[in-house]
C-alpha cells in the first residue's frame, strides 16, 4: 500500500518500497528545483514590493550620525572630544581621511558585488533564501553595504517589513549617492566596540593614529570588528579579532585587492590594539570653544599645539617660585597678528588644581588692568596730533575733588617727554591726556578695540580709565594690542580656522600712530634692561608694556612684534593681593621666555616706517617722530595755559536742541591767543577744523557730552566741556 506523500497518515504495517540510486537522485534534484523556484518567487515578490514602494519612503537621516564634537589644533592634532548622541564617540571623516585599505576590506568582507548591484543584490537574496529554506533556519542574510547603512542610520526590529523598508531605502540611496559616499557613510557609522562609532574614533583609541594612516593589517583588523563588536573587540578579544582579520585578508586576496605576499606580511604584523585615552589638551581653550560653538563634527581651531606646549612648559618653570610667594594664578594668551588666531591660551597653571580654582579660566576673567591701558590713551593723543614721542608732558600733582592720585613710586618727575612718561607708566601725564582727549572718546575707542566689558557710560569711569578703573579680560586686552601690531587695523580674535567669513579689518589708528607707539615701547636697551643681557638668550625685537593694579591684585605684561602678541596675567583667582609683585618683575620674564620660544633668537623683523612719518630735531638735540599736518610743533615746556583760552562758549554750558527743526543747529567756537599760527579744534578728540586767532569756527551740535579742545602749534592749549541735550 502506498500513501500520498505528506498525507500525515501512517500505517504501522506499511513499508516504503526501496528506491534505487537514480530515483533518489531524481527526487533530490526535484526538491532543489522546488526550493530554488520558491526562493526566486520570494525574491521577485520582494523586488516588486520594493519597486512599488520606493517612492513612498523617506530618505534616511544621513546627515545625523550622532557625531560628537572633535576639536583639532590648526595642524590636525586632536585636542578634545565631546561625546555625541547616546554618549557615543563618533568622529565622522571625509573619504580622503580614510585609509583605502579600510574601504577595500569592508567590500571584501561584507559585499563583494557592491560595485555591481543597485543597493539590493538579487543573487545574494536568492542564495540566502535557498540556504535558509533548505536548512529550515537562517543560515545567511542578503544584506549589502547599502542596506547596512540604512540599518545603522535607522535601527528597527528585525522583521520582514523592516527588510522591505531597508531594501526600498537602499535603492533610493543608490540613486542619490555615489558608491564612494555610501562606503564613507558605512565606515563612519559602524560600531567598533564599547562606545566607539566610526573608524576614526576606533583608529584613535586603539592605535593612536588617524584613520588615514592605518596599515593594511590595522585596517583589516578594525573592519572585521563591526560584524560582532562585543565578540571581536581587539583590546578585549585579541585572538578572535585576529582570526576575523585573517578572514578579511583572505577575502581581500580572493577579490584581487592584495597579493598573497601582502596578505602574509599583514598576518605577521604585530598588532597591539590597546584602548587609549581621549585627548585632553589645552583644557581652558577647549572649554571656551565648546561654550561658544555647539555644532557637532570636526572643528579645526586656531590653536597651535606646539606653541601651547611651550607655554605650558614655561609657566610650569616659573610657577613654583610664584607659589612660594602665595601667588597661584597665571594666565597666558598668544595671538597671531596677521589672522587674529589664538595660538595658545592658558587659564591657570594647573587645570586640575581644585584648591586654587584651577578650572577657572583667568584669560577670560574680569580683572583690573592697572596701567595696561595707557598705550591706547597715548595712541589717541598721537592720533589727534596732541603729542609726539618727544612732547614734554606735565608730571606734577593733580587734585580731583578730594582725590590726589600719585605715581607708583610716590614721586613726580615734573616735565618729561611723552616717551619717558609712557615707559615709566607715570599717572599724571596719562590722566591729563585722558582729560584732553575726552573720556567719551577714550571709552568709544576702547570699545572699538573689542573691550566688551565697558558697558557703563563714560562718566562712570572718568579719567580713572588711565589707571585701570574698568575691568578687562586678558584675551580682549591682547587682541587690542594686536591692533597696534597690525599697524592700527582691528580684527576680532579667532578661535576656529573656519571663522574666515569675517569683515575686513577696521582702522582704529593710523600706521604712523602704531609705529610711533611701538618705537616708544620697544628698543633693545629697554628690553635688555628687564629681560637680561645674556647674549645666548637674546630676545627678538619686541615692544612691551606692564601693568600693576591697585593693591597688587593683578600684574600684567603684554608684548608684541609684527608676528605675535603675548599677554601674561599673574594674580590669585580669588582676588587676594600679591604683595611686592609687579608686571615688570613677575609677568615680563614669562613673556620674554615665550617670545624666545616663538622666534629664532636672531630674528629682528620689525615694523616698516610708514611713508607719512617724518623725523625732526628738538631744541634739546633729541630726534623725534612727527606727522606733518597732524602733529603739533614741538616745543620745550608748555607755556602758561592762559596763553591760549577758549572764550566762546563758556565751560560747562548746556545746549538743548530744538525738536523737529528743519535746520542744522550750531554754535560758534572762538579762542584768544598770542600765537599767529592756525588754531586746531577738536571735539571729543576728533579734528573739526582750524581758525586764526579770534576767528570763529562754526560747529554743528550733536547730542552728548563733549570735550572741546583748542591747540596751538607752540604747544599751548585749552579745553572746555559742553552738554547737548
Helices and strands as residue ranges (DSSP letters): H 21-53, G 54-56, E 69-72, E 78-82, G 85-87, E 89-90, G 95-97, H 100-110, H 122-135, H 145-153, H 160-176, H 179-189, E 196-197, H 199-207, G 211-213, H 216-225, G 226-228, H 229-232, H 238-254, H 260-268, H 283-292, E 297-300, H 305-323, E 329-336, E 342-346, G 354-356, E 367-368, G 370-373, H 374-383, E 392-395, E 414-417, H 418-423, H 427-437, H 439-448, H 458-461, G 462-467, E 471-472, H 474-485, E 489-490, E 506-507, H 511-521, H 524-531, G 535-537, E 543-548, G 550-552, E 554-560, E 564-571, I 583-587, H 588-598, E 614-617, E 623-626, G 641-643, E 644-648, E 654-655, E 666-673, E 679-683, E 686-691, E 696-700, E 704-712, E 717-724
